[in-house]
Amino acid sequence: MSMLLGGNALVTGAGSGIGRAVALLYVRDGVDGITIADFNGESLNETERLIKEISASVKVIAVVADVSDPTSVNDMVESACVLGPINYAANVAGVSHKKESTFSTELLEDYDSVQRVNARGVFLCMQAELRVMLNQDPRPSPLLYETSHTAERGTIVNVASVAGLFGPSGLVSYTTSKHSCVGLAKTGAVEHPRDLIRVNAVCPSFIDTPMARNIAVRRGLSESEANKYWDKVNSRNPTGRLGTAEEVAEASTFINGQTLSVDGGMGVSYSYQVQV
């Protein structure tokens, strides 16, 4: 059931994939304003265009940001505050591993480059978002039932991965970084409920996004080889398909205090442990 959220949202990684889907869903569900951030300015322009197709009246701020840089993150959050309180923050910006390698052969520079965005970046974003939210006045939450406890200052969602719940082979950098996303959400959820701030983590499996599709490119697969690879990936999932960015967006907008797998049943089938 659709509802009017009101308030303002901030979405990182909004230039494509899950981040774009989350931003568009916030707009469809009636936020008054939204700040979209991404490292790629051109992709942000396309997201802004799509937002305006949904609602010509919504206020949009587009910010080119590097989530691994504290100054850039603080500037991004300061820009978002121009619209007013940050009621919803979705930390989606992330990178994949450069190549698959064993634990003992992983290059330190590859490990560090993934951690800078996926772990350090989420930490910096959460820290800046929390500092703002802690100083905001509570408002009635449109997402909770009408009780005496429905007021909130804000809500934060980290988009992690099922790799943040399990230990898939060959992905030590990515897996470590996504465990960090989950841990940061859990710590935030423990520290801030009495401040009327909710924090969650969403853990997708293979989702049909440009970053996921780039796996075949990184492996140097031909088109036919890539098709076979994705057929094999799909066979590991009970649904028999990749998830969509929109499915992750729907889950990430309406939860509280959870580490939620959006994986089509891959986790419970133990198939994620199988090397693909």
C-alpha positions in Angstrom: 0.0 0.0 0.0 1.4 3.3 -1.0 1.5 6.2 1.5 2.7 9.7 1.6 6.0 9.8 3.5 6.5 13.5 3.5 9.9 14.8 4.8 13.2 14.6 3.0 15.5 11.8 1.9 19.2 11.4 1.2 20.4 8.6 -1.0 24.0 7.8 -1.8 25.0 5.7 -4.8 21.8 7.2 -6.5 23.3 7.3 -10.0 22.4 3.8 -10.9 21.2 0.4 -9.7 19.8 0.0 -6.2 20.6 3.6 -5.2 18.6 4.9 -8.2 15.7 2.6 -7.4 15.6 3.6 -3.8 15.6 7.3 -4.8 12.7 6.8 -7.2 10.7 4.9 -4.7 11.1 7.6 -2.1 9.7 10.1 -4.7 6.8 7.8 -5.6 6.0 7.4 -1.9 5.7 11.1 -1.5 8.8 12.7 0.0 8.8 16.5 -0.2 12.5 16.7 -1.1 15.4 14.4 -1.9 19.2 14.7 -2.1 20.8 12.3 -4.5 24.6 11.7 -4.3 27.0 9.7 -6.5 30.6 9.8 -7.7 29.3 10.0 -11.3 27.7 13.3 -12.1 26.3 12.2 -15.5 24.5 9.3 -13.9 23.0 11.7 -11.3 21.6 13.9 -14.1 19.7 10.9 -15.4 18.4 10.0 -12.0 17.2 13.6 -11.5 15.5 13.4 -14.9 13.7 10.2 -13.9 12.6 11.8 -10.6 11.1 14.8 -12.3 9.1 12.4 -14.6 7.5 11.0 -11.4 7.0 14.4 -9.6 7.7 17.8 -11.0 7.1 19.4 -7.6 9.6 17.4 -5.5 12.7 19.4 -4.6 15.9 17.7 -5.7 19.5 18.4 -4.8 22.1 16.5 -6.8 25.6 16.2 -5.2 28.7 14.7 -6.7 30.3 13.1 -3.7 33.1 10.7 -2.7 31.8 8.8 0.4 35.3 7.8 1.4 36.3 11.4 1.9 35.1 13.0 5.2 35.0 16.6 3.7 33.0 15.4 0.7 30.5 13.5 3.0 30.1 16.5 5.3 29.5 18.8 2.4 26.9 16.3 1.0 25.0 16.2 4.3 25.2 20.0 4.6 23.7 20.3 1.1 20.9 17.9 2.1 20.0 20.0 5.1 19.1 22.9 2.8 15.9 21.0 2.2 15.2 20.7 5.9 15.5 17.8 8.3 17.0 14.5 6.9 14.2 12.1 7.7 15.4 9.2 5.6 19.0 8.3 4.7 19.9 5.3 2.5 23.6 4.5 2.3 23.8 2.6 -1.0 27.1 3.7 -2.5 29.5 0.8 -2.8 32.0 -0.9 -5.0 32.6 -4.6 -5.9 35.9 -6.4 -5.6 38.4 -5.9 -8.4 39.0 -9.6 -8.9 38.4 -12.8 -7.2 41.3 -14.2 -5.2 42.0 -16.4 -2.3 42.5 -15.0 1.2 46.3 -15.6 1.0 46.8 -14.0 -2.4 44.5 -10.9 -1.9 46.5 -7.7 -2.7 46.5 -5.1 0.2 45.8 -2.3 -2.2 42.7 -4.1 -3.6 41.5 -4.8 0.0 42.0 -1.2 1.0 40.2 0.2 -2.0 37.1 -1.8 -1.3 37.1 -0.9 2.4 37.5 2.8 1.7 34.1 2.9 0.0 32.1 0.1 1.5 33.2 0.3 5.1 34.8 3.7 5.7 32.3 5.3 3.4 29.3 3.9 5.2 30.8 4.8 8.6 31.4 8.4 7.5 27.9 8.8 6.0 26.2 7.3 9.1 28.3 9.5 11.4 27.4 12.7 9.5 23.7 11.7 9.2 23.4 10.8 12.9 24.9 14.1 13.9 22.2 15.9 12.0 19.3 13.6 13.0 20.2 13.9 16.7 19.5 17.6 16.5 16.3 17.4 14.7 12.8 17.6 16.2 10.9 14.3 16.3 7.9 14.1 13.9 5.2 11.5 13.6 6.3 8.5 11.6 4.1 7.6 8.6 5.7 4.1 8.6 4.6 3.0 12.1 1.2 2.2 13.6 -0.5 5.0 15.6 0.8 4.6 19.1 2.5 6.8 21.7 5.9 5.8 20.3 5.5 6.7 16.6 7.5 9.9 16.7 11.0 9.7 15.2 13.9 11.9 14.3 15.1 9.9 11.4 15.8 6.5 9.9 19.0 5.1 8.2 19.3 2.1 6.0 22.7 0.6 4.9 22.6 -1.5 1.8 25.0 -4.4 2.5 24.9 -7.8 0.9 24.3 -11.4 1.8 28.1 -11.5 1.7 27.8 -9.5 4.9 26.1 -12.6 6.5 28.1 -15.4 5.1 31.6 -16.1 3.9 31.7 -16.8 0.2 35.0 -18.0 -1.2 37.2 -15.7 -3.3 35.6 -12.4 -2.0 37.5 -11.6 1.1 37.6 -7.8 0.5 34.0 -7.5 -0.4 32.8 -9.8 2.3 34.7 -8.0 5.0 33.4 -4.6 3.9 29.8 -5.8 3.8 30.1 -7.4 7.3 31.2 -3.9 8.3 28.0 -2.4 6.8 25.9 -4.8 8.9 27.9 -4.2 12.0 27.6 -0.5 11.7 23.8 -0.8 11.3 23.6 -3.0 14.4 25.6 -0.7 16.5 23.5 2.3 15.4 20.3 0.4 16.1 21.5 -0.3 19.6 22.8 3.2 20.4 20.0 5.3 19.1 16.5 3.9 19.6 15.9 6.2 22.6 17.0 9.1 20.3 14.1 8.1 18.1 16.4 7.0 15.2 16.0 3.7 13.5 18.9 1.9 11.7 18.7 -1.1 9.5 20.7 -3.1 7.0 19.5 -4.7 3.8 21.4 -7.6 2.4 20.7 -8.4 -1.3 22.1 -11.3 -3.1 22.8 -11.1 -6.9 20.8 -8.1 -8.1 20.5 -7.2 -11.8 22.5 -3.9 -11.6 25.4 -2.6 -13.7 27.8 -3.4 -10.8 26.7 -7.1 -10.8 26.7 -7.3 -14.6 30.3 -6.1 -14.5 31.4 -9.3 -12.9 31.4 -11.0 -16.2 33.5 -8.2 -17.7 36.0 -8.4 -14.9 36.4 -12.1 -15.6 37.0 -11.4 -19.3 34.1 -13.6 -20.3 32.7 -13.6 -23.8 29.0 -13.0 -24.3 28.2 -16.7 -24.5 30.4 -17.4 -21.5 28.7 -14.6 -19.6 25.3 -16.1 -20.4 26.4 -19.4 -19.1 27.8 -17.8 -15.9 24.5 -16.0 -15.2 22.5 -19.2 -15.9 24.7 -20.9 -13.3 24.2 -18.1 -10.8 20.4 -18.2 -11.4 20.4 -22.0 -10.9 21.7 -21.5 -7.3 18.7 -19.4 -6.3 15.3 -21.0 -5.6 13.7 -18.2 -7.6 15.8 -19.1 -10.6 16.5 -15.4 -11.4 18.4 -12.3 -10.4 16.6 -9.9 -8.0 15.8 -6.4 -9.2 16.9 -3.1 -7.8 13.2 -2.2 -7.2 12.7 -5.3 -5.0 15.6 -4.2 -2.8 14.3 -0.6 -2.7 10.8 -1.8 -1.6 12.4 -3.8 1.3 14.8 -1.1 2.4 12.2 1.6 2.8 9.8 -0.1 5.2 11.8 -2.0 7.9 13.1 -1.2 11.4 15.8 -2.8 13.5 16.5 -5.6 11.1 19.3 -7.2 9.1 17.1 -8.3 6.2 18.2 -10.7 3.4 16.7 -9.8 0.0 18.1 -12.9 -1.7 15.2 -14.9 -3.2 15.9 -17.7 -0.7 19.6 -18.2 -1.6 20.7 -18.0 2.0 18.4 -20.6 3.4 19.2 -23.0 0.5 22.9 -22.7 1.3 23.5 -22.1 -2.3 25.5 -18.9 -1.7 28.3 -21.0 -0.4 28.7 -22.8 -3.7 31.4 -21.3 -5.9 29.9 -19.9 -9.1 
